[in-house]
Amino acid sequence: MSVAEAKTMDMSSILMGAYQVGDLINNSAEVADYLYWKQAVEQDFEAQRLVREFNKAKDLFEECERFGHFHPDYHAALDKVQAVQSRLEQVESINRFKEAEERLDQLLYTISKTIATAVSDTIKVPGGLDTGSGGGCSSCGSGGSCSSCG
């Protein structure tokens, strides 16, 4: 067996293991919970209405933000975004989705960190989450942000 054949065999073995890990993740309680609440948000008419309203308010604010505090509608646009965001935070399906998304993010981060440190302690782990903090920006299951992630 040549060196190239051995390397190919090693790479295919690694890829097969990665697919197995992917299958385990897809069959986890975290993914099941995430998908359940994602669908709940998508089917919640009030949540979808508020997400659309939030996205419109956010677009208006972003336009005002280009000129900063000097734009005549800056503060009104900011207040509108915050008001709609506050109403979004009161929707149970959105809150539960964001919690499930955070748990899934934490699982993926933990797996990434475990793999990275198994290779070397100096490898940087993608995602930038601190263990136990959750963090990150959450969406509302419709492509729009439900939090002011920047």
GUTORKE-155535 format. One record per residue: residue in three letters; x, y, z of N, C-alpha, C, O in turn. Coordinates in nm, 2 decimals, m for minus. Example, Ala and Ser with C-alpha at 12.3 -4.5 7.8 and 13.67 -1.06 7.14 Angstrom:
<recs>
+------+--------+--------+--------+--------+--------+--------+--------+--------+--------+--------+--------+--------+
| type |    n_X |    n_Y |    n_Z |   ca_X |   ca_Y |   ca_Z |    c_X |    c_Y |    c_Z |    o_X |    o_Y |    o_Z |
+------+--------+--------+--------+--------+--------+--------+--------+--------+--------+--------+--------+--------+
|  ALA |   1.32 |  m0.57 |   0.78 |   1.23 |  m0.45 |   0.78 |   1.32 |  m0.33 |   0.78 |   1.42 |  m0.33 |   0.85 |
|  SER |   1.28 |  m0.22 |   0.71 |   1.37 |  m0.11 |   0.71 |   1.29 |   0.00 |   0.79 |   1.34 |   0.11 |   0.80 |
+------+--------+--------+--------+--------+--------+--------+--------+--------+--------+--------+--------+--------+
</recs>
This chain:
<recs>
+------+--------+--------+--------+--------+--------+--------+--------+--------+--------+--------+--------+--------+
| type |    n_X |    n_Y |    n_Z |   ca_X |   ca_Y |   ca_Z |    c_X |    c_Y |    c_Z |    o_X |    o_Y |    o_Z |
+------+--------+--------+--------+--------+--------+--------+--------+--------+--------+--------+--------+--------+
|  MET |   0.09 |  m0.12 |   0.00 |   0.00 |   0.00 |   0.00 |   0.09 |   0.12 |   0.00 |   0.18 |   0.13 |   0.08 |
|  SER |   0.06 |   0.22 |  m0.09 |   0.14 |   0.34 |  m0.10 |   0.10 |   0.44 |   0.01 |   0.00 |   0.42 |   0.07 |
|  VAL |   0.19 |   0.54 |   0.03 |   0.16 |   0.64 |   0.13 |   0.04 |   0.72 |   0.09 |  m0.04 |   0.75 |   0.18 |
|  ALA |   0.02 |   0.75 |  m0.04 |  m0.10 |   0.82 |  m0.08 |  m0.23 |   0.74 |  m0.05 |  m0.33 |   0.79 |  m0.01 |
|  GLU |  m0.22 |   0.60 |  m0.07 |  m0.34 |   0.52 |  m0.04 |  m0.37 |   0.52 |   0.11 |  m0.48 |   0.52 |   0.15 |
|  ALA |  m0.26 |   0.52 |   0.19 |  m0.28 |   0.52 |   0.34 |  m0.34 |   0.65 |   0.38 |  m0.43 |   0.65 |   0.47 |
|  LYS |  m0.29 |   0.76 |   0.32 |  m0.35 |   0.89 |   0.36 |  m0.50 |   0.90 |   0.32 |  m0.58 |   0.96 |   0.39 |
|  THR |  m0.53 |   0.85 |   0.20 |  m0.67 |   0.85 |   0.15 |  m0.76 |   0.77 |   0.25 |  m0.87 |   0.81 |   0.28 |
|  MET |  m0.70 |   0.65 |   0.29 |  m0.78 |   0.57 |   0.38 |  m0.80 |   0.64 |   0.51 |  m0.91 |   0.63 |   0.57 |
|  ASP |  m0.70 |   0.71 |   0.56 |  m0.71 |   0.78 |   0.69 |  m0.81 |   0.89 |   0.67 |  m0.90 |   0.91 |   0.76 |
|  MET |  m0.81 |   0.97 |   0.56 |  m0.90 |   1.08 |   0.54 |  m1.05 |   1.02 |   0.53 |  m1.14 |   1.08 |   0.59 |
|  SER |  m1.07 |   0.91 |   0.46 |  m1.20 |   0.86 |   0.45 |  m1.25 |   0.81 |   0.59 |  m1.37 |   0.82 |   0.62 |
|  SER |  m1.16 |   0.75 |   0.67 |  m1.20 |   0.71 |   0.80 |  m1.24 |   0.83 |   0.89 |  m1.34 |   0.82 |   0.96 |
|  ILE |  m1.16 |   0.94 |   0.88 |  m1.20 |   1.06 |   0.95 |  m1.33 |   1.11 |   0.91 |  m1.42 |   1.15 |   0.99 |
|  LEU |  m1.35 |   1.12 |   0.78 |  m1.48 |   1.17 |   0.73 |  m1.60 |   1.08 |   0.77 |  m1.70 |   1.14 |   0.81 |
|  MET |  m1.58 |   0.95 |   0.77 |  m1.69 |   0.86 |   0.82 |  m1.72 |   0.89 |   0.96 |  m1.83 |   0.89 |   1.00 |
|  GLY |  m1.61 |   0.91 |   1.04 |  m1.63 |   0.94 |   1.18 |  m1.71 |   1.07 |   1.20 |  m1.79 |   1.08 |   1.29 |
|  ALA |  m1.67 |   1.17 |   1.12 |  m1.74 |   1.30 |   1.12 |  m1.89 |   1.28 |   1.09 |  m1.97 |   1.35 |   1.15 |
|  TYR |  m1.92 |   1.20 |   0.99 |  m2.06 |   1.18 |   0.95 |  m2.13 |   1.11 |   1.07 |  m2.25 |   1.14 |   1.09 |
|  GLN |  m2.07 |   1.02 |   1.13 |  m2.13 |   0.95 |   1.25 |  m2.16 |   1.05 |   1.36 |  m2.26 |   1.05 |   1.42 |
|  VAL |  m2.06 |   1.14 |   1.39 |  m2.08 |   1.24 |   1.49 |  m2.20 |   1.33 |   1.45 |  m2.29 |   1.37 |   1.53 |
|  GLY |  m2.21 |   1.37 |   1.32 |  m2.32 |   1.45 |   1.27 |  m2.45 |   1.38 |   1.29 |  m2.55 |   1.44 |   1.33 |
|  ASP |  m2.46 |   1.25 |   1.26 |  m2.58 |   1.17 |   1.29 |  m2.62 |   1.17 |   1.43 |  m2.74 |   1.19 |   1.47 |
|  LEU |  m2.52 |   1.16 |   1.52 |  m2.55 |   1.16 |   1.66 |  m2.60 |   1.29 |   1.71 |  m2.70 |   1.30 |   1.79 |
|  ILE |  m2.55 |   1.40 |   1.65 |  m2.60 |   1.54 |   1.69 |  m2.74 |   1.55 |   1.63 |  m2.82 |   1.60 |   1.71 |
|  ASN |  m2.76 |   1.51 |   1.51 |  m2.90 |   1.52 |   1.45 |  m3.00 |   1.44 |   1.53 |  m3.12 |   1.48 |   1.52 |
|  ASN |  m2.96 |   1.34 |   1.59 |  m3.05 |   1.26 |   1.67 |  m3.06 |   1.30 |   1.82 |  m3.12 |   1.23 |   1.90 |
|  SER |  m2.99 |   1.41 |   1.86 |  m2.99 |   1.45 |   2.00 |  m3.12 |   1.52 |   2.04 |  m3.20 |   1.57 |   1.96 |
|  ALA |  m3.14 |   1.52 |   2.17 |  m3.25 |   1.59 |   2.23 |  m3.24 |   1.74 |   2.20 |  m3.35 |   1.81 |   2.18 |
|  GLU |  m3.12 |   1.80 |   2.19 |  m3.11 |   1.94 |   2.16 |  m3.16 |   1.97 |   2.03 |  m3.23 |   2.08 |   2.01 |
|  VAL |  m3.13 |   1.89 |   1.93 |  m3.17 |   1.92 |   1.79 |  m3.32 |   1.90 |   1.78 |  m3.39 |   1.98 |   1.72 |
|  ALA |  m3.37 |   1.80 |   1.84 |  m3.52 |   1.77 |   1.84 |  m3.60 |   1.89 |   1.90 |  m3.70 |   1.93 |   1.85 |
|  ASP |  m3.55 |   1.94 |   2.02 |  m3.61 |   2.05 |   2.08 |  m3.60 |   2.18 |   2.00 |  m3.70 |   2.25 |   1.98 |
|  TYR |  m3.49 |   2.20 |   1.94 |  m3.47 |   2.32 |   1.85 |  m3.56 |   2.31 |   1.73 |  m3.63 |   2.41 |   1.70 |
|  LEU |  m3.57 |   2.20 |   1.67 |  m3.66 |   2.18 |   1.55 |  m3.81 |   2.20 |   1.59 |  m3.89 |   2.26 |   1.52 |
|  TYR |  m3.84 |   2.15 |   1.71 |  m3.98 |   2.16 |   1.75 |  m4.02 |   2.30 |   1.77 |  m4.12 |   2.35 |   1.73 |
|  TRP |  m3.93 |   2.38 |   1.84 |  m3.97 |   2.52 |   1.87 |  m3.95 |   2.61 |   1.75 |  m4.02 |   2.71 |   1.74 |
|  LYS |  m3.86 |   2.57 |   1.66 |  m3.85 |   2.64 |   1.53 |  m3.98 |   2.63 |   1.45 |  m4.03 |   2.73 |   1.40 |
|  GLN |  m4.04 |   2.51 |   1.45 |  m4.16 |   2.49 |   1.38 |  m4.28 |   2.57 |   1.45 |  m4.37 |   2.62 |   1.39 |
|  ALA |  m4.27 |   2.57 |   1.59 |  m4.37 |   2.63 |   1.66 |  m4.37 |   2.78 |   1.63 |  m4.48 |   2.85 |   1.62 |
|  VAL |  m4.25 |   2.84 |   1.62 |  m4.24 |   2.99 |   1.59 |  m4.30 |   3.01 |   1.45 |  m4.37 |   3.11 |   1.42 |
|  GLU |  m4.26 |   2.92 |   1.35 |  m4.31 |   2.94 |   1.22 |  m4.46 |   2.93 |   1.20 |  m4.52 |   2.99 |   1.11 |
|  GLN |  m4.52 |   2.85 |   1.29 |  m4.67 |   2.84 |   1.29 |  m4.74 |   2.93 |   1.38 |  m4.87 |   2.93 |   1.38 |
|  ASP |  m4.67 |   3.01 |   1.46 |  m4.73 |   3.11 |   1.55 |  m4.75 |   3.24 |   1.47 |  m4.66 |   3.31 |   1.45 |
|  PHE |  m4.88 |   3.26 |   1.44 |  m4.91 |   3.38 |   1.36 |  m4.87 |   3.51 |   1.43 |  m4.82 |   3.60 |   1.36 |
|  GLU |  m4.89 |   3.52 |   1.56 |  m4.85 |   3.64 |   1.63 |  m4.70 |   3.66 |   1.63 |  m4.65 |   3.77 |   1.61 |
|  ALA |  m4.63 |   3.55 |   1.64 |  m4.48 |   3.56 |   1.64 |  m4.44 |   3.61 |   1.50 |  m4.35 |   3.69 |   1.49 |
|  GLN |  m4.49 |   3.55 |   1.40 |  m4.46 |   3.59 |   1.26 |  m4.49 |   3.73 |   1.23 |  m4.42 |   3.80 |   1.17 |
|  ARG |  m4.61 |   3.78 |   1.28 |  m4.65 |   3.92 |   1.26 |  m4.55 |   4.01 |   1.33 |  m4.50 |   4.11 |   1.27 |
|  LEU |  m4.51 |   3.98 |   1.45 |  m4.41 |   4.06 |   1.53 |  m4.27 |   4.05 |   1.47 |  m4.20 |   4.16 |   1.47 |
|  VAL |  m4.23 |   3.94 |   1.41 |  m4.10 |   3.93 |   1.34 |  m4.10 |   4.02 |   1.22 |  m4.00 |   4.09 |   1.20 |
|  ARG |  m4.21 |   4.02 |   1.14 |  m4.22 |   4.11 |   1.03 |  m4.21 |   4.26 |   1.07 |  m4.14 |   4.34 |   1.01 |
|  GLU |  m4.29 |   4.29 |   1.18 |  m4.29 |   4.43 |   1.23 |  m4.15 |   4.47 |   1.28 |  m4.11 |   4.58 |   1.26 |
|  PHE |  m4.08 |   4.37 |   1.35 |  m3.95 |   4.40 |   1.40 |  m3.85 |   4.42 |   1.28 |  m3.77 |   4.52 |   1.29 |
|  ASN |  m3.86 |   4.34 |   1.18 |  m3.77 |   4.36 |   1.07 |  m3.79 |   4.49 |   1.00 |  m3.70 |   4.56 |   0.95 |
|  LYS |  m3.92 |   4.54 |   0.98 |  m3.94 |   4.67 |   0.93 |  m3.89 |   4.78 |   1.01 |  m3.82 |   4.87 |   0.96 |
|  ALA |  m3.91 |   4.77 |   1.14 |  m3.86 |   4.87 |   1.24 |  m3.71 |   4.87 |   1.23 |  m3.64 |   4.98 |   1.24 |
|  LYS |  m3.65 |   4.75 |   1.23 |  m3.50 |   4.74 |   1.22 |  m3.44 |   4.80 |   1.10 |  m3.34 |   4.87 |   1.10 |
|  ASP |  m3.51 |   4.78 |   0.98 |  m3.47 |   4.84 |   0.86 |  m3.47 |   4.99 |   0.86 |  m3.38 |   5.06 |   0.82 |
|  LEU |  m3.58 |   5.04 |   0.92 |  m3.59 |   5.19 |   0.93 |  m3.49 |   5.24 |   1.02 |  m3.43 |   5.35 |   0.99 |
|  PHE |  m3.46 |   5.18 |   1.13 |  m3.36 |   5.22 |   1.22 |  m3.22 |   5.22 |   1.16 |  m3.14 |   5.31 |   1.17 |
|  GLU |  m3.19 |   5.11 |   1.08 |  m3.06 |   5.10 |   1.02 |  m3.04 |   5.21 |   0.92 |  m2.93 |   5.27 |   0.90 |
|  GLU |  m3.15 |   5.25 |   0.85 |  m3.14 |   5.37 |   0.76 |  m3.11 |   5.50 |   0.84 |  m3.03 |   5.58 |   0.79 |
|  CYS |  m3.18 |   5.52 |   0.95 |  m3.15 |   5.63 |   1.03 |  m3.01 |   5.63 |   1.09 |  m2.95 |   5.73 |   1.11 |
|  GLU |  m2.97 |   5.51 |   1.13 |  m2.84 |   5.49 |   1.19 |  m2.72 |   5.54 |   1.10 |  m2.62 |   5.57 |   1.15 |
|  ARG |  m2.74 |   5.53 |   0.97 |  m2.63 |   5.58 |   0.88 |  m2.59 |   5.72 |   0.91 |  m2.48 |   5.76 |   0.89 |
|  PHE |  m2.69 |   5.80 |   0.96 |  m2.66 |   5.94 |   0.99 |  m2.64 |   5.96 |   1.14 |  m2.60 |   6.07 |   1.18 |
|  GLY |  m2.66 |   5.86 |   1.22 |  m2.64 |   5.87 |   1.36 |  m2.74 |   5.95 |   1.43 |  m2.86 |   5.96 |   1.38 |
|  HIS |  m2.71 |   6.00 |   1.54 |  m2.80 |   6.08 |   1.63 |  m2.85 |   6.20 |   1.56 |  m2.95 |   6.26 |   1.61 |
|  PHE |  m2.79 |   6.24 |   1.45 |  m2.83 |   6.36 |   1.38 |  m2.95 |   6.35 |   1.29 |  m3.01 |   6.44 |   1.25 |
|  HIS |  m2.98 |   6.22 |   1.26 |  m3.10 |   6.20 |   1.18 |  m3.23 |   6.23 |   1.27 |  m3.23 |   6.20 |   1.38 |
|  PRO |  m3.32 |   6.31 |   1.21 |  m3.44 |   6.36 |   1.29 |  m3.52 |   6.24 |   1.34 |  m3.59 |   6.26 |   1.44 |
|  ASP |  m3.52 |   6.12 |   1.28 |  m3.61 |   6.01 |   1.33 |  m3.53 |   5.91 |   1.40 |  m3.58 |   5.80 |   1.43 |
|  TYR |  m3.40 |   5.93 |   1.43 |  m3.32 |   5.83 |   1.50 |  m3.38 |   5.78 |   1.62 |  m3.39 |   5.66 |   1.64 |
|  HIS |  m3.41 |   5.87 |   1.72 |  m3.46 |   5.82 |   1.85 |  m3.60 |   5.75 |   1.84 |  m3.62 |   5.66 |   1.91 |
|  ALA |  m3.68 |   5.80 |   1.75 |  m3.81 |   5.74 |   1.73 |  m3.80 |   5.60 |   1.67 |  m3.87 |   5.51 |   1.71 |
|  ALA |  m3.71 |   5.59 |   1.58 |  m3.68 |   5.46 |   1.51 |  m3.62 |   5.36 |   1.62 |  m3.66 |   5.24 |   1.62 |
|  LEU |  m3.53 |   5.41 |   1.70 |  m3.47 |   5.32 |   1.80 |  m3.58 |   5.28 |   1.90 |  m3.58 |   5.16 |   1.94 |
|  ASP |  m3.66 |   5.37 |   1.94 |  m3.77 |   5.34 |   2.04 |  m3.86 |   5.23 |   1.98 |  m3.91 |   5.14 |   2.05 |
|  LYS |  m3.89 |   5.24 |   1.85 |  m3.98 |   5.15 |   1.78 |  m3.92 |   5.01 |   1.79 |  m3.99 |   4.91 |   1.82 |
|  VAL |  m3.79 |   5.00 |   1.75 |  m3.72 |   4.87 |   1.75 |  m3.73 |   4.81 |   1.89 |  m3.76 |   4.69 |   1.91 |
|  GLN |  m3.70 |   4.89 |   1.99 |  m3.70 |   4.84 |   2.13 |  m3.84 |   4.80 |   2.18 |  m3.85 |   4.70 |   2.25 |
|  ALA |  m3.94 |   4.87 |   2.13 |  m4.08 |   4.84 |   2.17 |  m4.12 |   4.70 |   2.11 |  m4.18 |   4.62 |   2.18 |
|  VAL |  m4.09 |   4.69 |   1.98 |  m4.13 |   4.56 |   1.92 |  m4.05 |   4.45 |   1.97 |  m4.10 |   4.34 |   1.99 |
|  GLN |  m3.92 |   4.47 |   2.00 |  m3.83 |   4.37 |   2.06 |  m3.89 |   4.33 |   2.20 |  m3.89 |   4.21 |   2.23 |
|  SER |  m3.94 |   4.42 |   2.27 |  m3.99 |   4.39 |   2.40 |  m4.12 |   4.30 |   2.39 |  m4.14 |   4.21 |   2.47 |
|  ARG |  m4.20 |   4.33 |   2.29 |  m4.32 |   4.25 |   2.26 |  m4.28 |   4.11 |   2.22 |  m4.34 |   4.01 |   2.25 |
|  LEU |  m4.17 |   4.10 |   2.13 |  m4.12 |   3.97 |   2.09 |  m4.08 |   3.88 |   2.21 |  m4.10 |   3.76 |   2.21 |
|  GLU |  m4.01 |   3.95 |   2.30 |  m3.96 |   3.88 |   2.42 |  m4.07 |   3.82 |   2.51 |  m4.05 |   3.74 |   2.59 |
|  GLN |  m4.20 |   3.86 |   2.48 |  m4.31 |   3.81 |   2.56 |  m4.38 |   3.69 |   2.50 |  m4.47 |   3.64 |   2.55 |
|  VAL |  m4.34 |   3.66 |   2.37 |  m4.40 |   3.55 |   2.30 |  m4.33 |   3.42 |   2.34 |  m4.21 |   3.40 |   2.33 |
|  GLU |  m4.41 |   3.32 |   2.40 |  m4.35 |   3.20 |   2.46 |  m4.28 |   3.12 |   2.35 |  m4.17 |   3.07 |   2.38 |
|  SER |  m4.33 |   3.10 |   2.23 |  m4.27 |   3.02 |   2.13 |  m4.13 |   3.08 |   2.09 |  m4.04 |   3.00 |   2.07 |
|  ILE |  m4.12 |   3.21 |   2.09 |  m3.99 |   3.27 |   2.05 |  m3.89 |   3.25 |   2.17 |  m3.77 |   3.22 |   2.14 |
|  ASN |  m3.94 |   3.27 |   2.29 |  m3.85 |   3.25 |   2.41 |  m3.80 |   3.10 |   2.41 |  m3.68 |   3.08 |   2.43 |
|  ARG |  m3.89 |   3.01 |   2.39 |  m3.85 |   2.87 |   2.40 |  m3.76 |   2.83 |   2.28 |  m3.66 |   2.75 |   2.30 |
|  PHE |  m3.78 |   2.89 |   2.16 |  m3.69 |   2.87 |   2.05 |  m3.55 |   2.92 |   2.08 |  m3.45 |   2.85 |   2.05 |
|  LYS |  m3.55 |   3.04 |   2.13 |  m3.42 |   3.10 |   2.16 |  m3.34 |   3.02 |   2.27 |  m3.22 |   3.00 |   2.26 |
|  GLU |  m3.41 |   2.96 |   2.37 |  m3.35 |   2.88 |   2.47 |  m3.30 |   2.75 |   2.40 |  m3.19 |   2.71 |   2.43 |
|  ALA |  m3.38 |   2.69 |   2.32 |  m3.34 |   2.57 |   2.25 |  m3.22 |   2.59 |   2.16 |  m3.13 |   2.51 |   2.15 |
|  GLU |  m3.22 |   2.71 |   2.09 |  m3.11 |   2.74 |   2.00 |  m2.98 |   2.76 |   2.08 |  m2.87 |   2.72 |   2.04 |
|  GLU |  m2.99 |   2.82 |   2.20 |  m2.88 |   2.84 |   2.28 |  m2.82 |   2.71 |   2.33 |  m2.70 |   2.69 |   2.34 |
|  ARG |  m2.91 |   2.62 |   2.37 |  m2.86 |   2.48 |   2.41 |  m2.79 |   2.41 |   2.30 |  m2.69 |   2.34 |   2.32 |
|  LEU |  m2.85 |   2.42 |   2.18 |  m2.78 |   2.36 |   2.06 |  m2.65 |   2.42 |   2.03 |  m2.55 |   2.35 |   2.00 |
|  ASP |  m2.64 |   2.56 |   2.03 |  m2.52 |   2.63 |   2.01 |  m2.41 |   2.58 |   2.11 |  m2.30 |   2.56 |   2.08 |
|  GLN |  m2.45 |   2.56 |   2.24 |  m2.36 |   2.52 |   2.34 |  m2.31 |   2.38 |   2.31 |  m2.19 |   2.35 |   2.33 |
|  LEU |  m2.40 |   2.29 |   2.27 |  m2.36 |   2.15 |   2.24 |  m2.26 |   2.15 |   2.12 |  m2.16 |   2.08 |   2.13 |
|  LEU |  m2.29 |   2.23 |   2.02 |  m2.20 |   2.23 |   1.90 |  m2.06 |   2.29 |   1.94 |  m1.96 |   2.25 |   1.90 |
|  TYR |  m2.06 |   2.40 |   2.03 |  m1.94 |   2.46 |   2.07 |  m1.86 |   2.36 |   2.16 |  m1.74 |   2.35 |   2.14 |
|  THR |  m1.93 |   2.28 |   2.24 |  m1.86 |   2.19 |   2.33 |  m1.79 |   2.08 |   2.24 |  m1.68 |   2.03 |   2.27 |
|  ILE |  m1.87 |   2.03 |   2.14 |  m1.81 |   1.93 |   2.05 |  m1.69 |   1.98 |   1.98 |  m1.59 |   1.92 |   1.97 |
|  SER |  m1.70 |   2.11 |   1.92 |  m1.59 |   2.17 |   1.85 |  m1.47 |   2.18 |   1.94 |  m1.36 |   2.16 |   1.90 |
|  LYS |  m1.49 |   2.23 |   2.06 |  m1.38 |   2.25 |   2.16 |  m1.32 |   2.11 |   2.19 |  m1.20 |   2.10 |   2.21 |
|  THR |  m1.40 |   2.01 |   2.21 |  m1.35 |   1.88 |   2.24 |  m1.26 |   1.82 |   2.13 |  m1.15 |   1.77 |   2.16 |
|  ILE |  m1.31 |   1.84 |   2.01 |  m1.23 |   1.79 |   1.89 |  m1.10 |   1.88 |   1.88 |  m0.99 |   1.82 |   1.86 |
|  ALA |  m1.11 |   2.01 |   1.89 |  m0.99 |   2.09 |   1.88 |  m0.89 |   2.06 |   1.98 |  m0.77 |   2.05 |   1.95 |
|  THR |  m0.93 |   2.05 |   2.11 |  m0.83 |   2.02 |   2.22 |  m0.77 |   1.88 |   2.21 |  m0.66 |   1.85 |   2.26 |
|  ALA |  m0.85 |   1.79 |   2.15 |  m0.79 |   1.65 |   2.12 |  m0.68 |   1.66 |   2.03 |  m0.59 |   1.57 |   2.03 |
|  VAL |  m0.68 |   1.76 |   1.94 |  m0.57 |   1.77 |   1.84 |  m0.46 |   1.85 |   1.90 |  m0.34 |   1.81 |   1.89 |
|  SER |  m0.49 |   1.96 |   1.96 |  m0.39 |   2.05 |   2.02 |  m0.45 |   2.15 |   2.11 |  m0.56 |   2.20 |   2.08 |
|  ASP |  m0.39 |   2.19 |   2.22 |  m0.44 |   2.29 |   2.31 |  m0.43 |   2.43 |   2.25 |  m0.50 |   2.52 |   2.30 |
|  THR |  m0.36 |   2.45 |   2.14 |  m0.34 |   2.58 |   2.08 |  m0.44 |   2.61 |   1.97 |  m0.44 |   2.72 |   1.92 |
|  ILE |  m0.52 |   2.51 |   1.93 |  m0.61 |   2.54 |   1.82 |  m0.73 |   2.62 |   1.87 |  m0.79 |   2.60 |   1.98 |
|  LYS |  m0.76 |   2.72 |   1.79 |  m0.87 |   2.81 |   1.83 |  m1.00 |   2.74 |   1.79 |  m1.01 |   2.68 |   1.68 |
|  VAL |  m1.10 |   2.76 |   1.87 |  m1.23 |   2.70 |   1.85 |  m1.33 |   2.80 |   1.78 |  m1.34 |   2.91 |   1.84 |
|  PRO |  m1.39 |   2.77 |   1.67 |  m1.48 |   2.86 |   1.61 |  m1.60 |   2.89 |   1.70 |  m1.64 |   2.80 |   1.77 |
|  GLY |  m1.66 |   3.00 |   1.68 |  m1.78 |   3.03 |   1.76 |  m1.77 |   3.14 |   1.87 |  m1.85 |   3.22 |   1.89 |
|  GLY |  m1.66 |   3.13 |   1.94 |  m1.63 |   3.23 |   2.04 |  m1.72 |   3.23 |   2.16 |  m1.72 |   3.32 |   2.24 |
|  LEU |  m1.79 |   3.12 |   2.18 |  m1.88 |   3.11 |   2.30 |  m1.79 |   3.07 |   2.42 |  m1.70 |   2.98 |   2.41 |
|  ASP |  m1.82 |   3.13 |   2.53 |  m1.75 |   3.08 |   2.66 |  m1.84 |   2.97 |   2.71 |  m1.96 |   2.98 |   2.71 |
|  THR |  m1.77 |   2.86 |   2.76 |  m1.84 |   2.75 |   2.81 |  m1.94 |   2.79 |   2.92 |  m1.89 |   2.86 |   3.02 |
|  GLY |  m2.06 |   2.76 |   2.91 |  m2.16 |   2.79 |   3.01 |  m2.23 |   2.92 |   3.00 |  m2.33 |   2.95 |   3.07 |
|  SER |  m2.18 |   3.00 |   2.90 |  m2.25 |   3.13 |   2.89 |  m2.35 |   3.14 |   2.79 |  m2.43 |   3.24 |   2.79 |
|  GLY |  m2.36 |   3.04 |   2.70 |  m2.46 |   3.05 |   2.59 |  m2.41 |   3.15 |   2.49 |  m2.31 |   3.13 |   2.42 |
|  GLY |  m2.47 |   3.27 |   2.49 |  m2.43 |   3.38 |   2.41 |  m2.47 |   3.36 |   2.27 |  m2.55 |   3.28 |   2.23 |
|  GLY |  m2.41 |   3.44 |   2.18 |  m2.44 |   3.44 |   2.04 |  m2.57 |   3.51 |   2.01 |  m2.64 |   3.56 |   2.10 |
|  CYS |  m2.60 |   3.52 |   1.89 |  m2.72 |   3.59 |   1.84 |  m2.82 |   3.49 |   1.80 |  m2.79 |   3.39 |   1.73 |
|  SER |  m2.95 |   3.51 |   1.84 |  m3.05 |   3.42 |   1.81 |  m3.14 |   3.47 |   1.71 |  m3.17 |   3.60 |   1.70 |
|  SER |  m3.19 |   3.39 |   1.62 |  m3.29 |   3.43 |   1.52 |  m3.43 |   3.38 |   1.57 |  m3.44 |   3.31 |   1.67 |
|  CYS |  m3.53 |   3.43 |   1.50 |  m3.67 |   3.39 |   1.54 |  m3.73 |   3.29 |   1.44 |  m3.85 |   3.27 |   1.43 |
|  GLY |  m3.64 |   3.21 |   1.38 |  m3.69 |   3.10 |   1.29 |  m3.74 |   3.15 |   1.16 |  m3.80 |   3.07 |   1.08 |
|  SER |  m3.72 |   3.28 |   1.13 |  m3.77 |   3.33 |   1.00 |  m3.66 |   3.40 |   0.92 |  m3.69 |   3.47 |   0.83 |
|  GLY |  m3.54 |   3.39 |   0.97 |  m3.43 |   3.46 |   0.91 |  m3.40 |   3.60 |   0.96 |  m3.30 |   3.66 |   0.93 |
|  GLY |  m3.49 |   3.65 |   1.05 |  m3.47 |   3.78 |   1.11 |  m3.42 |   3.77 |   1.25 |  m3.45 |   3.67 |   1.32 |
|  SER |  m3.35 |   3.87 |   1.29 |  m3.30 |   3.86 |   1.43 |  m3.40 |   3.91 |   1.53 |  m3.47 |   4.01 |   1.50 |
|  CYS |  m3.41 |   3.84 |   1.64 |  m3.50 |   3.88 |   1.75 |  m3.43 |   3.96 |   1.86 |  m3.49 |   4.00 |   1.95 |
|  SER |  m3.30 |   3.97 |   1.84 |  m3.22 |   4.04 |   1.94 |  m3.13 |   4.14 |   1.87 |  m3.10 |   4.12 |   1.75 |
|  SER |  m3.09 |   4.24 |   1.94 |  m3.01 |   4.34 |   1.88 |  m2.87 |   4.29 |   1.88 |  m2.79 |   4.33 |   1.97 |
|  CYS |  m2.83 |   4.21 |   1.79 |  m2.70 |   4.15 |   1.79 |  m2.59 |   4.23 |   1.72 |  m2.48 |   4.20 |   1.71 |
|  GLY |  m2.63 |   4.35 |   1.67 |  m2.53 |   4.44 |   1.61 |  m2.53 |   4.44 |   1.47 |  m2.46 |   4.51 |   1.41 |
+------+--------+--------+--------+--------+--------+--------+--------+--------+--------+--------+--------+--------+
</recs>
